[in-house]
Amino acid sequence: MASFEKPEVPVFSTEVFQNEYLPEGGAEVNAIVTVTATGGGTGAVRTGAPADAAVVVMVDCSGSMDHPPAKMRNARDATAAAIDTLRDGVSFAVVAGTHTAREIFPGGGRLAVADATTREQAKFALRKLTASGGTAIGSWLALADALLAGAGASIRHGILLTDGRNEHESPQELRAVLDACAGHFTCDCRGVGTDWEVKEVTQVASALLGTADIVADPGHLAEDFRQMMESAMGKEVADVQLRLWTPANSLIAFVKQVAPSVADLTARRADVNARTGDYPTGSWGDESRDYHVCVRVQPAGVGQEMLAARVSLVLPSAGDEPPRVLGQGLVRAVWTDDMAASTRISPQVAHYTGQAELAGAIQQGLEARKAGDTDRATAKLGRAVQLAAESGNEDTAKLLAKVVDVVDEAKGTVRLKRGVADADEMTLETRSTKTVRVKKQA
């Protein structure tokens, strides 16, 4: 384990878990890299913490937010709770989203600076929010991007609430906006009620390195928004890159975040040079995340060893300053004719391979269920039940039990439930990528 410290950012450490032994002719190296940051905010609002942050809250104000009328009131209350959680000195704005985007506070294409006065002014402006019009999420994000770009803050964050489908712009238009916004700010997304599209909301959160979740009961929005803002206020370093160097004749098969949730970063590589690439990780406070790195190497003979990859946490260069290395770990490959050594699977790699399969099985099972393919849905969701039990993912197991009747969890034998509530199915789909850490005894 190695760590590097700079006073103004959290201290990062990296730890690599792998079985470095390969059989003769073996060409694939797998490792779990645990990255831990300490000295940040842990999602708590800390007196005297740096105010180099900017936040835009995007509130769905489309016509469907008036059904029932309490939903719009809950959204206003939730936004007010988020505003109350802002640190003094943080720049912020509130955007009303319909088929267009409108800045309702402070206005003029700028951000306000949080203090007692501006918080009260913002909450007063929220009272004027009414529900009408359609939904074009891309326009909301584009306005947030423009506002945050002018703030000059290093921590740039968005919070987005929607209750409906993105019906007033094409999937291609939304994708183009997400591509334009990626790397500019992170965004946490929430769907309220059950009339929104899970894949749209999770697509936004994934592209902008944020979280996605369902708030089925609008009455729970305020607490959820408060927690999201507390987490945003706990971030103290942004734009951290996972940098991977590999030797000649090697390539990265994939890079995935596997805890606290599954997110495939492979396609998001930005080449530094022929052998080095950066993968975005977003903003950090006090937290720990796990990444699965798979490298394909040139096979070597028994007794030979090589450095298969060097993993670094890097802050990009700022101005004339060079990139700063925050932490580093090494992935090794050693060829052996000891079958016991080369066939041993790293517990961490095995665990997270199962967690990624669990997420995929849930998503494929729910898609099959919606399509009326009962056999495939039963098989996939049964496999998900089995994997959840094996890995100790109790939260996911409970969500699965609302969609299927479990006959034998060890064998993955289930029966599809009839009359599943929309909220239960959407909760399972939205949270399918959430993982549990590997058991310590492993």
C-alpha positions in Angstrom: 0.0 0.0 0.0 1.3 3.5 -0.8 -0.1 6.9 -0.1 0.8 10.5 -1.0 -0.3 13.6 0.9 -1.0 17.2 0.0 -2.5 19.3 2.7 -5.4 20.8 0.7 -6.8 17.5 -0.5 -7.7 14.2 1.2 -5.0 11.6 1.6 -5.4 8.8 -0.9 -4.2 5.3 -0.5 -4.4 2.3 -2.9 -4.4 -1.4 -2.2 -4.2 -4.1 -4.9 -5.8 -7.5 -4.4 -5.1 -10.2 -6.9 -3.7 -13.7 -7.5 -0.6 -12.8 -9.6 0.1 -16.4 -10.5 -0.7 -17.4 -14.1 -0.4 -20.8 -15.7 2.1 -21.2 -18.6 0.5 -19.5 -21.6 -1.9 -17.4 -19.3 -2.6 -14.0 -20.7 -5.3 -12.4 -18.5 -4.5 -10.6 -15.2 -7.3 -9.5 -12.9 -7.0 -7.2 -9.9 -9.3 -5.3 -7.5 -7.9 -1.9 -6.7 -9.3 -0.4 -3.5 -8.9 3.4 -3.3 -9.5 5.1 0.0 -9.6 8.9 0.6 -9.4 10.2 4.2 -9.5 13.7 5.5 -12.5 14.8 3.5 -16.0 15.4 4.6 -17.7 12.0 4.7 -20.8 13.6 3.5 -21.0 15.8 6.6 -21.2 19.6 6.6 -18.1 20.7 8.3 -17.7 24.2 9.8 -14.8 26.0 8.1 -14.6 23.5 5.2 -13.5 25.0 1.9 -16.2 26.8 0.0 -14.7 26.1 -3.5 -17.9 24.5 -4.6 -20.9 25.2 -6.8 -24.2 23.4 -7.0 -27.2 23.7 -9.3 -30.5 22.1 -8.3 -32.8 21.1 -11.2 -36.4 20.7 -10.3 -38.9 19.1 -12.6 -41.8 21.5 -13.1 -43.6 19.7 -15.9 -47.4 19.3 -15.8 -47.2 15.8 -14.3 -45.7 17.2 -11.2 -49.2 18.5 -10.3 -50.6 14.9 -10.1 -51.1 14.7 -7.2 -50.7 18.3 -6.2 -48.7 17.4 -3.2 -45.9 16.2 -5.4 -45.0 19.8 -6.4 -45.2 20.9 -2.8 -42.9 18.1 -1.8 -40.4 19.1 -4.5 -40.4 22.7 -3.3 -39.9 21.5 0.3 -37.1 19.1 -0.7 -35.3 21.8 -2.6 -35.6 24.1 0.4 -34.1 21.4 2.6 -31.2 21.1 0.2 -30.6 24.8 0.2 -30.6 24.9 4.0 -27.8 22.3 3.9 -25.5 24.4 1.7 -22.3 25.6 3.4 -21.7 29.4 3.6 -19.7 30.5 0.6 -20.9 27.8 -1.8 -22.2 29.1 -5.1 -25.6 27.8 -6.0 -28.6 28.2 -8.3 -32.1 26.7 -8.8 -33.4 25.7 -12.3 -37.0 25.0 -13.1 -37.2 22.2 -15.7 -40.0 21.7 -18.3 -39.6 21.4 -22.1 -37.2 24.3 -21.5 -34.9 25.3 -18.6 -35.4 28.5 -16.6 -33.2 29.8 -13.8 -35.5 30.8 -11.0 -32.8 31.8 -8.6 -30.7 34.0 -8.5 -31.3 34.7 -12.3 -29.3 36.6 -14.8 -27.2 33.5 -15.8 -25.2 33.7 -12.6 -24.9 31.9 -9.2 -25.6 33.2 -5.7 -23.2 32.8 -2.8 -24.8 30.9 0.1 -25.4 32.8 3.3 -28.5 33.3 5.5 -29.9 36.0 3.2 -29.5 34.2 -0.1 -30.9 31.0 1.4 -34.1 32.8 2.4 -34.3 34.5 -1.0 -34.0 31.2 -2.8 -36.6 29.6 -0.6 -39.0 32.5 -1.3 -38.4 32.0 -5.0 -39.3 28.4 -4.7 -42.8 29.3 -3.6 -43.5 30.6 -7.1 -42.8 27.2 -8.7 -45.8 25.7 -10.5 -46.3 22.7 -12.7 -46.9 23.0 -16.5 -45.3 22.0 -19.8 -43.3 19.0 -20.8 -39.9 17.4 -20.1 -36.6 18.0 -21.8 -33.9 16.9 -19.4 -31.1 17.8 -21.7 -32.0 21.4 -21.7 -31.9 21.4 -17.9 -28.4 19.9 -17.9 -27.2 22.3 -20.5 -28.3 25.3 -18.4 -26.7 23.8 -15.3 -23.5 23.3 -17.2 -23.4 26.9 -18.4 -24.1 28.2 -14.9 -21.4 26.0 -13.3 -18.9 26.8 -15.9 -19.1 30.5 -14.9 -18.6 29.7 -11.2 -14.9 29.0 -11.3 -15.3 26.4 -8.6 -13.3 23.1 -8.5 -16.2 21.1 -7.1 -19.2 21.3 -9.5 -22.3 19.4 -8.7 -25.9 19.0 -9.9 -29.0 17.6 -8.3 -31.8 16.6 -10.7 -35.3 15.6 -9.9 -37.8 14.3 -12.4 -41.1 12.5 -12.3 -41.7 11.7 -16.0 -40.2 10.5 -19.2 -38.0 12.7 -21.4 -40.7 13.2 -24.0 -39.7 16.5 -25.5 -36.3 15.7 -26.9 -34.9 12.6 -28.7 -32.5 10.1 -27.1 -29.8 11.4 -29.4 -30.3 15.0 -28.2 -30.0 13.9 -24.6 -26.9 11.8 -25.4 -25.3 14.8 -27.1 -25.9 17.0 -24.0 -24.5 14.3 -21.7 -21.4 14.0 -23.9 -20.9 17.7 -23.7 -21.4 17.9 -19.9 -19.3 14.8 -19.1 -16.3 15.8 -17.0 -17.7 19.3 -16.3 -19.8 18.4 -13.3 -21.2 15.4 -11.4 -24.9 14.9 -11.0 -27.1 13.0 -8.6 -30.5 12.1 -10.0 -33.8 11.1 -8.4 -37.0 9.8 -9.9 -40.1 10.6 -7.9 -43.2 8.5 -8.2 -43.4 5.7 -10.7 -44.0 7.4 -14.1 -40.4 8.0 -15.0 -38.0 5.9 -17.1 -35.3 4.1 -15.1 -32.9 3.8 -18.0 -33.1 7.6 -18.7 -32.3 8.6 -15.1 -29.5 6.0 -14.6 -28.1 7.1 -18.0 -27.7 10.7 -16.8 -26.2 9.6 -13.4 -23.8 7.2 -15.1 -22.6 9.7 -17.7 -22.1 12.4 -15.0 -20.6 10.1 -12.4 -23.4 10.6 -9.9 -26.0 8.5 -8.1 -29.5 7.5 -9.2 -32.4 6.4 -7.0 -36.1 6.2 -6.7 -38.2 8.2 -4.2 -41.5 6.4 -4.7 -43.3 8.4 -2.0 -42.9 12.2 -2.6 -43.2 12.7 1.1 -39.6 11.3 1.5 -38.0 13.8 -0.9 -36.9 16.3 1.7 -34.8 13.9 3.6 -33.3 12.4 0.5 -32.4 15.9 -0.9 -30.9 16.8 2.4 -28.7 13.7 2.4 -27.7 14.3 -1.3 -26.6 17.9 -0.5 -24.7 16.7 2.6 -22.8 14.3 0.4 -22.1 17.0 -2.2 -20.8 19.3 0.6 -18.5 16.5 1.8 -16.5 16.5 -1.5 -13.2 18.2 -1.4 -11.3 17.2 -4.5 -12.7 16.9 -8.0 -11.7 15.4 -11.4 -9.6 12.6 -10.0 -8.4 10.3 -12.7 -7.6 6.6 -12.4 -4.5 6.3 -14.5 -3.4 3.0 -15.9 0.0 2.3 -17.4 0.6 -1.1 -19.2 3.7 -2.5 -20.8 4.2 -3.0 -24.6 2.1 -5.7 -26.2 -0.5 -5.4 -23.4 -3.9 -3.9 -23.4 -6.7 -3.0 -20.9 -9.6 -5.5 -21.3 -11.9 -3.5 -19.0 -11.9 -1.1 -16.1 -15.0 -1.1 -13.8 -15.9 0.6 -10.6 -17.4 -2.3 -8.6 -18.1 -0.7 -5.2 -20.2 1.0 -4.0 -21.9 0.4 -7.3 -21.1 -1.1 -10.7 -20.1 1.3 -13.4 -18.2 0.4 -16.6 -15.4 3.0 -17.2 -13.7 1.1 -20.1 -15.1 3.3 -22.9 -14.3 6.5 -21.1 -10.6 6.2 -21.4 -8.6 9.3 -22.4 -5.2 8.4 -23.8 -2.2 10.1 -22.1 0.2 8.3 -24.4 0.4 4.9 -26.2 0.7 3.0 -22.9 -1.2 5.2 -20.5 -4.8 6.1 -20.2 -7.0 8.0 -17.7 -10.4 6.9 -16.5 -12.7 9.5 -14.7 -13.7 8.9 -11.1 -15.3 12.3 -10.3 -15.2 14.0 -6.9 -14.1 12.6 -3.6 -14.6 13.2 0.1 -14.0 10.7 2.9 -14.8 7.4 1.1 -13.6 4.2 -0.4 -14.2 2.7 -3.8 -13.2 -0.5 -5.5 -12.2 -0.9 -9.1 -11.8 -4.1 -11.2 -8.9 -3.9 -13.7 -8.5 -6.6 -16.3 -5.3 -6.6 -18.3 -4.4 -8.9 -21.3 -0.6 -9.4 -21.4 1.8 -11.2 -23.7 2.2 -14.8 -22.3 5.6 -15.7 -20.8 7.5 -18.8 -19.7 7.4 -20.4 -16.3 9.4 -18.5 -13.7 9.1 -15.2 -15.5 7.3 -12.2 -14.0 6.3 -8.7 -15.1 4.6 -5.6 -14.1 1.2 -6.0 -15.8 -0.1 -2.5 -14.8 0.7 0.5 -12.7 -2.4 2.1 -11.2 -2.2 5.7 -10.1 -4.7 8.3 -8.8 -4.0 11.5 -10.5 -5.2 15.1 -10.3 -4.9 16.8 -13.7 -2.5 19.7 -14.1 -3.8 23.1 -13.1 -2.3 26.0 -14.9 1.5 25.6 -14.9 1.4 22.8 -12.3 2.1 19.2 -13.4 -0.4 16.4 -12.7 -0.3 15.4 -9.1 0.0 11.7 -8.1 -2.3 11.0 -5.1 -1.8 7.3 -4.8 -0.3 4.3 -6.6 -0.5 0.5 -6.8 1.1 -2.3 -8.8 -0.5 -5.2 -10.7 1.9 -8.1 -11.2 2.0 -11.3 -13.3 4.1 -14.3 -12.4 4.0 -17.5 -14.6 4.2 -20.8 -12.7 3.7 -24.5 -13.3 2.2 -24.8 -9.8 -1.4 -25.6 -10.6 -2.6 -24.9 -7.0 -1.1 -21.4 -7.2 -2.3 -20.5 -10.7 -5.9 -21.8 -10.2 -6.5 -20.0 -6.9 -9.0 -17.2 -7.5 -8.6 -14.0 -5.5 -11.5 -13.7 -3.2 -11.9 -10.0 -4.0 -11.9 -10.7 -7.8 -14.4 -13.5 -7.4 -16.7 -11.5 -5.2 -16.9 -8.5 -7.5 -17.2 -10.6 -10.6 -20.3 -12.1 -8.9 -21.6 -8.6 -8.0 -21.3 -7.5 -11.7 -23.1 -10.6 -12.8 -25.8 -10.0 -10.2 -26.4 -6.5 -11.6 -26.6 -7.9 -15.1 -28.9 -10.8 -14.2 -31.4 -8.4 -12.5 -31.5 -6.0 -15.5 -31.8 -8.9 -18.0 -34.4 -10.6 -15.9 -36.6 -7.5 -15.6 -36.3 -6.8 -19.3 -37.4 -10.3 -20.0 -40.3 -10.0 -17.6 -41.5 -6.8 -19.3 -41.3 -8.5 -22.7 -43.4 -11.5 -21.4 -40.5 -14.0 -21.6 -41.4 -15.8 -18.4 -38.8 -18.6 -18.8 -35.8 -16.2 -19.3 -37.1 -13.8 -16.6 -37.4 -16.7 -14.1 -33.9 -18.0 -14.9 -32.2 -14.6 -14.7 -33.9 -13.5 -11.5 -33.3 -16.9 -10.0 -29.6 -16.5 -10.7 -29.7 -13.1 -9.2 -31.3 -14.5 -6.0 -28.5 -17.1 -5.9 -25.8 -14.5 -6.3 -27.3 -12.1 -3.8 -27.4 -14.9 -1.2 -23.8 -16.1 -1.9 -22.3 -12.6 -1.6 -24.4 -11.5 1.4 -26.1 -8.7 -0.5 -29.1 -8.6 1.8 -30.5 -5.3 0.5 -30.7 -6.6 -3.0 -32.1 -10.0 -1.8 -34.9 -8.1 -0.1 -35.7 -6.2 -3.2 -35.7 -9.4 -5.3 -38.1 -11.0 -2.9 -40.7 -8.3 -3.8 -40.6 -9.4 -7.4 -40.2 -13.2 -7.1 -41.2 -15.9 -4.6 -38.0 -17.6 -3.5 -38.3 -21.4 -3.4 -34.6 -22.2 -2.9 -32.1 -19.4 -2.8 -29.0 -21.6 -2.8 -30.2 -23.2 -6.1 -31.7 -20.0 -7.5 -35.2 -21.5 -7.8 -37.9 -18.9 -7.9 -41.4 -18.2 -9.2 -42.3 -14.8 -10.7 -44.8 -12.9 -8.5 -48.0 -11.7 -10.1 -49.2 -8.1 -9.6 -45.8 -6.7 -8.7 -46.1 -3.0 -7.6 -44.4 -0.6 -10.1 -42.5 1.0 -7.2 -41.0 -2.4 -6.2 -39.9 -3.3 -9.8 -38.5 0.2 -10.4 -36.6 0.2 -7.1 -35.0 -3.2 -7.9 -34.0 -1.9 -11.4 -32.7 1.4 -10.2 -30.6 -0.1 -7.3 -29.5 -3.2 -9.3 -25.9 -1.9 -9.6 -25.4 -1.3 -5.9 -22.9 -3.7 -4.4 -21.6 -4.9 -1.1 -18.0 -4.9 -0.1 -16.1 -8.2 0.0 -16.5 -10.0 3.3 -13.4 -9.4 5.5 -12.9 -13.1 6.3 -12.4 -13.6 2.6 
